[in-house]
Amino acid sequence: MRILVCGGAGYIGSHMSLALAECGHTVEVVDDLSTGHAAAVRWGTLHRGDLGDAAFIGPLLRRIQPDAVMHFAARSLVGESVADPALYYRNNVAATLTLLEAMRATVPRPFVFSSTAAVYGEPQCVPIDENHACAPINPYGVTKHTVERALADYWRAYRLPSVSLRYFNAAGAEAQARIGESHAPETHLIPRVLKSALDGGGPLTVFGDDYPTADGTCIRDYVHVEDLCQAHLLALERLCAQPSHEVFNLGNGRGYSVREVLQATAEVVGRPVAHRVGPRRAGDPAVLVADSGRAREILGWRPRRTDLSAIVDSAWRWHRRPAF
Ligand SMILES: NC(=O)c1ccc[n+]([C@@H]2O[C@H](COP(=O)([O-])OP(=O)(O)OC[C@H]3O[C@@H](n4cnc5c(N)ncnc54)[C@H](O)[C@@H]3O)[C@@H](O)[C@H]2O)c1
């Protein structure tokens, strides 16, 4: 199949392009390189442009006629979304609607959407399953939830089939470390810990060690990027066989604390990671862990790289080499 990967120059989109190419699919990447890297587009053709530009995306879709679209392109920094919500509504909502309009103007094709655990907001219970109320607490989560709702409506009204995949924390890198996570600024814990280890101990702060968890630090759900890609392939297969609109959580199956990440990193890099304990950050729940039972049951998804050391090790092999 010919798959359009929107945001294919980014962290997860570039891994998806590799996974699709390995399955024999033809990959077409749309990316404006606002946060991505041209060098990460190695398994497809890069069409540089903004999804929000109807004069760019419409003709492109007509020309390449993709069999399906995977949509990773978004801004995804919670703090930035609070400081500049207009950027998020414009880029994550308006640009996605422009893309969907262009798709509606051609034949509706399966659409796989990168959503997030941020749609849930403060967890009322853990692990979080898809029936948990969606009450996002920042503009980033609201924009993702808004697109999810649009996709449900587009399926009902226009029969545009879609799957929303709610990732928890994507982590790790592909086995040969040709691509990996490279955000600026980097806000995700594992790459920040690794960078700190690499720089000989930057100012890494653990935000609070007085949470009601076994070691007092926050627990998060780290899912290997290659496992995420596997779930996308399964979701695509299902959409092609049974068009509909569905939502799935994608998580590891268990959570790991900040201290466990520091410990696993120390073991992988062979030295302790310098850090200090600071106060809690506002809006950080103690535990955020997915119940991915629905993806397991319906998609037959089996995450295989769930061990924290293996996740950190794959990320370390990427981070210790020169980045893009
Ligand atoms: N990384 C995570 O842990 C995580 C967790 C939950 C959800 N997500 C979601 O997964 C998706 C991918 O995340 P990522 O970490 O790979 O991000 P990323 O920033 O590495 O990749 C996003 C890509 O989209 C491109 N892009 C953004 N806006 C665009 C536009 N208007 N037109 C064209 N290209 C555009 C960027 O240049 C970049 O290459 C995002 O939608 C994000 O919200 C990520």
The ligand as a Gaussian input file, in Angstrom:
#p B3LYP/6-31G(d) Opt

LIG

0 1
 N        6.414000      11.232000      22.054000
 C        5.475000      10.841000      22.931000
 O        5.783000      10.312000      24.004000
 C        4.007000      11.019000      22.597000
 C        3.060000      10.623000      23.550000
 C        1.705000      10.775000      23.234000
 C        1.320000      11.259000      22.002000
 N        2.263000      11.653000      21.106000
 C        1.838000      12.178000      19.797000
 O        2.529000      11.479000      18.794000
 C        2.798000      12.323000      17.684000
 C        4.255000      12.269000      17.324000
 O        5.028000      12.657000      18.451000
 P        6.611000      12.817000      18.327000
 O        7.178000      12.672000      19.697000
 O        7.113000      11.958000      17.231000
 O        6.707000      14.366000      17.898000
 P        7.759000      15.070000      16.930000
 O        7.708000      16.521000      17.258000
 O        9.075000      14.382000      16.988000
 O        7.119000      14.836000      15.495000
 C        6.062000      15.609000      14.978000
 C        6.386000      15.884000      13.507000
 O        5.305000      16.586000      12.899000
 C        5.804000      17.669000      12.130000
 N        4.733000      18.680000      12.069000
 C        4.149000      19.320000      13.113000
 N        3.180000      20.145000      12.663000
 C        3.141000      20.016000      11.318000
 C        2.344000      20.594000      10.293000
 N        1.384000      21.494000      10.560000
 N        2.567000      20.216000       9.008000
 C        3.524000      19.311000       8.708000
 N        4.299000      18.720000       9.638000
 C        4.117000      19.082000      10.939000
 C        7.057000      18.121000      12.862000
 O        7.966000      18.816000      12.050000
 C        7.624000      16.763000      13.323000
 O        8.485000      16.202000      12.358000
 C        2.296000      13.701000      18.083000
 O        1.019000      13.883000      17.513000
 C        2.190000      13.630000      19.597000
 O        1.189000      14.485000      20.087000
 C        3.599000      11.540000      21.375000

